[in-house]
């Protein structure tokens, strides 16, 4: 269609009762209605892609809850736009600035028969110079909308959808009392985290590497068939240096270097080194979820990783997101946590750090509350594995997978986070956050339990 139908043409096909009802609520038809109503009446197939104001329109800085691939996540409008432009299919260009995209796995949370349900969604993007409205509720919810954006408002005759332009101060706007977030078993993508860690490391060993080396050397007995890189992996497994090997065997550092790099080595020195490696390697117990990394300095980093989300890791993450700081520096990073008042939760966190990761936090000197792990390799790995962003706490979001936990694990996360971050007042439980994503994530998790929070 090149032109819309006239208002008179559309009015002419309306039943008198529908016409009386429509113009009792609205002044005139919207542009999509002028294009679409008569075509639908004539039983023509029609795709209506509406310009700004014709559908539920938000601004790029608005935070929304969407569903990708069956998992809920929180995105700002500009993130959704970028994702649609990079990964979506362009269905149609509308006028000069409008683009309609399809993302097959995208769903939005919609009100259907008075229940919140997931429905298929398209993404329409258009620049506009229209005046937008900011609506703020008494409980602190705030959003910027196009003037035609419908809001569910309580009127004398009942609840009805009203364009934002017709909402007045004092009107009661409906909000969701419960949002049914997904409840899934969360399996971490450890292979992706391992691949990234391997790319960053100077030398890297995981369980598969360990088993391959064990078989190739006939249970760490014969080492002649190994490549140079594999010799360095053996050295990484026992976490030793050339100088330490020299002290342990009496062989010079130069001869050890030749041995590891598969150069010609005196037979007597080779026998001593073979014997030492056999003894050290046969003592090693290598768990299936362990990795050992030799960084580009002098450090070795050995730790475990969780395969899926459980009570311990969820509570551990809640503690980090509340009390932790994972720095993001050019020369490396560390994980710092600060807490002295909630000693029970602190002890649990330190204990779980050892159980889950086989990592021990050290108390910082001259501090009664700061504990730190100085391992860039560990921090980068858990950042990739658990989607824990590096940087200042106010800029670090709650990972999306936490929104998709079972209700029991969501409650465990909320228990720890609120225990550390909230205060109890006469008005209720109050929590202060500077991070917009954290506020929205906490809001939707509470709504999944039917708890409606107020935002100030």
C-alpha positions, 0 to 999 in steps of 0.5 A: 500500500502506498497511501492510507485510507481516509478516515471517512472510508474507514468509518463507513465500514464500522458497525454503529455500535463500534463506531460510537464506542471508538469515537467515545474513547478516541479522537481519530484513527491512528495511522496503522488503523487507517492502513489496516482496518479496511484491508482486514475488513476486505479479508486481505492478508496484511503485515502492519509495521507501525511507526512511533506511537502506533505500538508500545514505544520506548526510548533507547535508555529504557530497561526492559525484560525480554526472553532470548532462547527461552531465558529471561534477560534484562536489556536497555533499548539501545542494546536490543537495537544493536542486537537486532541490527547485528543478528536480526533479519531486516523485514522491511524499511518504513519511510526514511528512518524506520526498520522492522527486524525479526529475531526468531528467538525473541519474546516479550512479556505481555499481558494476555487475559490478565496474565503475564505471558511470553509472546513472540516479538519483532523489533521496530526502530525509528528516529523521532522528534515527537515529544515523549512523556515521562510517567512516574508512579507513586511507588517509584516506577518511571518510564519514558513513552510515546504519547500513544503508548497504552497504559492500563488505567483504573477509571470509574467504569472499570480498568481500560487501556488509555494512551499515555497522553490521556493519563493524569496525575492521580490516575491509578496505573496497573502494574504486574503483581507477579512476573513468571520468570523461567526456572531452569537448571543452569549448566555453565559453559565451561568449555567456552571459559576453558578455550578463552583461558587456554588462549590467554595462558602461556601453558595450560592443562585441563583434565583432558590434557592430563589424561592424554599425557598420562596415556602417552607416557604410560602412566608418567613413566616414559617421556621421550615421545613427548613434544616440547609443548607437552614437556612444559605441560608436565612442568605446569602440572607439578607447578615447578620452575627450572630453578626448583628442579635444579635444587631438587635434582642437582642438575644445572638450570641449563641442562634442565632447559635442554631437557624440557626443550627436547635438546640433547641432554647428558644421559645421567642428567636425563635419568635424574630428571625422568626419575624426579618427574615420575615421582612428582607426577604419580602423586598428582590427583587431577580432578575432572573440573580442575585447570592449571595455568602458567601465566606469562610471568612466574605464576602458576594458578590451579583451581576448580570450577563448578559445572552447574548452579547450585546453592553454594555457588549461587550464594557465593555469587550473591556475596561477590556481587554485594561485597566484591570488587573484581578490578579491571586493570591493564596489568592484571586483576584481583578479586577483593571482598570487604566485610566484617559485620556479617561474620557468619556469611563471611565464613561461609563465603571463605569456606565455599571459595575453598570447596568450590574453587580450591581457592583461599582468600588472604586477609589484606595487611592493616585491614580488618575487613578486606580479603583478596585473591591475587590471581588474574587467571582465576578472575578472568576465568570466573568472569567468563564462566559465571558472567561476572563482569570486571569493574567497579561494583556500581557498573557490574550487573547481575548475570542473566542466568540468575534470573532463570534459576529455580525459585529455591535458588533465586531465594538463596541469592536474594537472602544473601544479597539482602542480608548484606545490602539492606537495612530494616526500617519502620517502613520495611526492608530498604536497599540502596543501589546505584546500578540500574541493572541490579535494581531491575534484576532484584525487582523482577526476582521479587516479582517472581515471588509476588513481592511488589517493591517500591523504588525511590 
